[in-house]
Amino acid sequence: MRLRRSFWMSSFIYIVLIPASFSCPLVSSLPYCPNVAYSVPLPAPASPFTTYDASTIPASISTPLLSSLTNFTTILTTFACGRAWYSPLMTCADCQREYRKWLCIVSFTRCGEASPGDTNSVVSSAASPSATGLSAVQPTDDTGEAAQGILSALVPQQTSSPARNPNFPTLNNGYTMLLPCLETCTVVDRACPSFLGFRCPVTRFNAAASYGVGYVDSGTEGGQGLGVAGSVQDRWGNIWCNGQE
């Protein structure tokens, strides 16, 4: 029998080296937060470690997170999971999984930086509480055409800026924060039973003050899809907001 060798074509992988000025260390290999594998605004880990994992992450950060996850799961299981259904599509396991993703993403703030090819891709300041979107909506020129590309939800943080997670220590240097995608919150709202009272900020009022809005979903409440970017990131590695596909 003659064997045939197949060759699979794949697209290019684009890699950009991190500059020396980028001071946020990598956090990964957390069994309770498997979706966290990115740079986080923490001081450099103690030598000889260069990154944080489950054995080196400070207990002052992991303990409150695990406590929140435990309390949420305890309340969720007061519902008759497995014996009664609150949705024909979602289960308690779906709710717990999506809540864990959201909790980890908002607990571990993500550091980012502007694309070397577009250094103007960082917004100058966080959106006001009444804003309806953060960078996702492309401004237009006099002809009505888009004047620029999509900007990532990157917000510069100064040394005086309070940490998004109050359990994080204060840094002695500034960094650029990549806001979480609003969808990381709304997917929890869609997956969990209403008695939990989980709610997300409203797009037309204050969502853009703490989330990247309009990238994946449209700016209308409850509208899935039709966002400006259409996804968390593009094929070239540009990340619009922090979330999971």
DRENRO-490308 format. One line per field, with one value per residue (C-alpha): residue number from 1; residue in three letters; z, x, y. Coordinates in Angstrom, 1 decimal. Last residue first. Layout:
<pts>
seq	[NUM:...]
type	[ALA:...]
pz	[Z:...]
px	[X:...]
py	[Y:...]
</pts>
This chain:
<pts>
seq	[245:244:243:242:241:240:239:238:237:236:235:234:233:232:231:230:229:228:227:226:225:224:223:222:221:220:219:218:217:216:215:214:213:212:211:210:209:208:207:206:205:204:203:202:201:200:199:198:197:196:195:194:193:192:191:190:189:188:187:186:185:184:183:182:181:180:179:178:177:176:175:174:173:172:171:170:169:168:167:166:165:164:163:162:161:160:159:158:157:156:155:154:153:152:151:150:149:148:147:146:145:144:143:142:141:140:139:138:137:136:135:134:133:132:131:130:129:128:127:126:125:124:123:122:121:120:119:118:117:116:115:114:113:112:111:110:109:108:107:106:105:104:103:102:101:100:99:98:97:96:95:94:93:92:91:90:89:88:87:86:85:84:83:82:81:80:79:78:77:76:75:74:73:72:71:70:69:68:67:66:65:64:63:62:61:60:59:58:57:56:55:54:53:52:51:50:49:48:47:46:45:44:43:42:41:40:39:38:37:36:35:34:33:32:31:30:29:28:27:26:25:24:23:22:21:20:19:18:17:16:15:14:13:12:11:10:9:8:7:6:5:4:3:2:1]
type	[GLU:GLN:GLY:ASN:CYS:TRP:ILE:ASN:GLY:TRP:ARG:ASP:GLN:VAL:SER:GLY:ALA:VAL:GLY:LEU:GLY:GLN:GLY:GLY:GLU:THR:GLY:SER:ASP:VAL:TYR:GLY:VAL:GLY:TYR:SER:ALA:ALA:ALA:ASN:PHE:ARG:THR:VAL:PRO:CYS:ARG:PHE:GLY:LEU:PHE:SER:PRO:CYS:ALA:ARG:ASP:VAL:VAL:THR:CYS:THR:GLU:LEU:CYS:PRO:LEU:LEU:MET:THR:TYR:GLY:ASN:ASN:LEU:THR:PRO:PHE:ASN:PRO:ASN:ARG:ALA:PRO:SER:SER:THR:GLN:GLN:PRO:VAL:LEU:ALA:SER:LEU:ILE:GLY:GLN:ALA:ALA:GLU:GLY:THR:ASP:ASP:THR:PRO:GLN:VAL:ALA:SER:LEU:GLY:THR:ALA:SER:PRO:SER:ALA:ALA:SER:SER:VAL:VAL:SER:ASN:THR:ASP:GLY:PRO:SER:ALA:GLU:GLY:CYS:ARG:THR:PHE:SER:VAL:ILE:CYS:LEU:TRP:LYS:ARG:TYR:GLU:ARG:GLN:CYS:ASP:ALA:CYS:THR:MET:LEU:PRO:SER:TYR:TRP:ALA:ARG:GLY:CYS:ALA:PHE:THR:THR:LEU:ILE:THR:THR:PHE:ASN:THR:LEU:SER:SER:LEU:LEU:PRO:THR:SER:ILE:SER:ALA:PRO:ILE:THR:SER:ALA:ASP:TYR:THR:THR:PHE:PRO:SER:ALA:PRO:ALA:PRO:LEU:PRO:VAL:SER:TYR:ALA:VAL:ASN:PRO:CYS:TYR:PRO:LEU:SER:SER:VAL:LEU:PRO:CYS:SER:PHE:SER:ALA:PRO:ILE:LEU:VAL:ILE:TYR:ILE:PHE:SER:SER:MET:TRP:PHE:SER:ARG:ARG:LEU:ARG:MET]
pz	[22.8:26.2:27.4:27.7:25.2:21.6:21.3:18.1:17.5:13.7:13.3:15.2:18.9:21.2:18.3:16.0:15.9:15.6:17.4:15.3:17.8:20.6:21.3:24.9:25.4:22.2:21.7:19.5:20.8:20.3:20.4:21.5:25.1:26.8:30.5:33.6:32.7:29.5:31.3:32.9:31.4:27.9:28.2:31.5:34.1:34.6:37.1:39.1:41.3:42.1:41.7:38.0:37.2:35.5:31.9:30.4:33.3:33.2:29.4:30.1:32.3:30.0:27.2:28.6:27.5:30.2:30.1:29.0:31.5:30.6:33.2:35.6:38.1:41.8:42.0:44.8:45.9:44.5:46.9:45.9:42.3:39.9:41.6:42.5:40.1:41.8:39.9:36.7:34.7:30.9:29.5:26.7:25.2:21.8:19.1:15.9:12.8:11.9:10.1:9.2:6.4:7.0:4.5:7.2:9.2:11.3:14.7:15.0:17.7:19.7:21.5:24.8:24.4:25.7:28.0:31.1:33.6:31.7:29.6:30.8:29.6:26.6:24.6:23.4:19.6:18.8:18.7:15.7:14.2:17.6:18.8:22.0:25.3:27.6:31.2:32.3:35.6:37.5:39.5:36.6:34.4:37.2:38.3:34.8:34.0:37.3:36.7:33.3:34.8:37.7:35.3:32.9:35.7:37.1:33.7:30.6:27.4:28.6:31.4:35.1:35.4:38.4:39.6:38.5:40.3:42.8:43.7:47.0:44.7:43.4:46.9:47.6:44.2:44.8:48.3:47.0:44.1:46.4:48.9:46.1:45.0:48.5:49.1:45.8:46.1:49.7:49.3:47.0:43.7:44.0:44.2:41.9:39.2:38.9:36.5:36.7:39.8:41.2:42.8:44.3:41.8:40.0:41.4:40.1:37.2:35.3:32.1:30.6:31.1:33.1:31.5:33.8:36.9:39.8:38.6:38.2:35.7:34.5:35.6:33.5:34.9:34.2:33.6:29.9:29.6:28.4:25.3:24.7:21.4:18.8:17.1:14.1:13.3:9.6:8.3:8.0:5.1:5.9:4.0:3.4:2.8:0.8:1.7:-1.0:0.0]
px	[-13.5:-12.2:-11.9:-9.6:-10.4:-9.3:-6.3:-4.2:-2.7:-2.5:-5.5:-7.8:-8.7:-11.7:-14.1:-16.5:-14.3:-17.2:-19.7:-22.5:-22.8:-25.3:-27.6:-28.8:-28.6:-27.5:-23.8:-23.3:-21.5:-17.8:-16.1:-19.0:-17.9:-14.6:-15.4:-15.0:-16.3:-17.7:-20.6:-21.9:-25.2:-26.2:-24.2:-25.7:-23.4:-23.8:-26.1:-26.0:-29.2:-28.6:-32.4:-32.1:-30.4:-27.0:-25.9:-27.2:-25.9:-22.6:-22.3:-23.0:-20.0:-17.3:-19.2:-18.2:-14.7:-12.1:-10.1:-6.5:-4.5:-1.4:1.3:2.7:5.6:5.9:3.1:0.5:-0.2:-3.2:-6.1:-8.0:-8.4:-8.7:-5.6:-5.8:-4.1:-1.3:1.4:-0.4:-2.6:-2.9:-6.2:-6.2:-9.6:-8.0:-8.6:-10.4:-9.1:-9.3:-11.4:-14.3:-16.2:-19.0:-17.5:-16.7:-14.7:-16.0:-15.0:-14.8:-17.0:-14.9:-12.9:-14.8:-18.6:-21.8:-20.2:-22.2:-19.6:-16.9:-14.5:-11.0:-8.3:-6.0:-7.1:-4.2:-4.1:-2.0:1.2:0.0:2.7:4.3:0.8:0.0:0.6:-1.2:-1.4:-4.4:-6.1:-6.4:-9.5:-11.7:-10.5:-10.6:-14.1:-15.5:-14.0:-15.3:-18.7:-18.8:-17.9:-20.3:-23.2:-22.4:-22.3:-25.6:-27.1:-28.0:-30.0:-33.4:-33.2:-34.0:-34.1:-34.8:-33.2:-29.6:-29.1:-31.9:-30.9:-29.0:-26.1:-25.8:-25.4:-22.5:-20.9:-20.9:-19.5:-16.7:-15.8:-15.7:-13.5:-11.2:-10.8:-10.3:-7.5:-5.7:-4.8:-3.6:-2.2:0.4:1.0:4.1:2.9:-0.1:2.0:3.9:6.7:10.5:11.2:14.8:14.2:11.0:8.3:8.5:5.8:2.3:0.4:-0.6:0.8:-1.1:-2.2:-5.4:-8.0:-7.1:-8.1:-8.6:-5.7:-3.4:-0.8:-0.2:0.8:3.4:5.2:4.3:7.4:7.3:10.2:12.5:10.3:8.2:9.0:6.4:5.4:3.1:2.2:1.7:-1.3:-1.4:-1.1:-1.3:0.8:-0.3:1.9:0.4:1.3:1.3:0.0]
py	[33.7:34.8:38.3:41.3:44.0:44.8:42.5:42.9:39.5:39.7:37.4:39.8:39.9:39.8:39.4:41.3:44.4:46.9:44.7:43.0:40.1:39.7:42.6:42.5:46.2:48.0:48.8:45.8:42.7:42.0:45.4:47.6:48.2:47.7:47.6:49.8:53.3:52.0:50.2:53.5:54.6:53.4:50.2:49.1:47.7:43.9:42.2:39.0:38.8:35.1:34.5:35.2:31.8:32.1:31.7:35.0:37.1:35.3:35.9:39.6:40.0:38.6:40.3:43.7:43.0:43.5:46.7:46.6:48.6:50.6:50.8:53.4:52.7:52.4:49.9:49.7:46.2:44.3:43.4:46.5:45.0:48.0:49.4:53.0:55.4:57.4:55.5:56.4:54.1:54.5:53.0:50.5:49.5:48.8:51.3:50.4:52.1:55.7:58.3:56.0:57.7:60.2:62.6:65.1:62.5:59.7:58.3:54.5:53.1:50.6:53.3:53.0:52.9:54.5:57.0:58.1:56.9:58.9:56.8:56.2:58.4:59.0:56.0:53.9:53.1:56.1:54.0:52.2:49.9:49.2:48.2:50.0:48.3:45.9:44.9:42.8:43.2:39.9:40.1:41.2:38.4:35.8:36.7:36.7:33.2:31.9:33.2:31.6:28.2:28.4:29.4:26.6:24.1:25.3:24.5:26.4:25.7:24.5:27.1:27.2:23.4:21.3:18.1:18.5:21.8:22.2:25.8:26.0:25.0:28.6:30.0:27.6:28.2:32.0:31.6:29.4:31.7:34.7:32.8:31.7:35.3:36.6:33.9:34.3:38.0:38.3:34.8:36.3:34.4:32.2:28.6:29.1:30.8:34.1:34.8:35.5:33.4:33.3:35.7:37.2:38.1:41.5:43.8:43.2:44.8:41.6:40.1:37.2:33.6:33.7:31.4:28.6:30.6:28.1:25.9:29.0:28.2:31.8:35.3:37.1:40.1:43.8:45.9:46.8:49.2:46.4:46.0:42.9:41.2:41.2:37.9:37.4:33.8:33.2:31.3:27.5:25.1:21.4:19.0:15.5:12.5:9.6:6.1:3.4:0.0]
</pts>
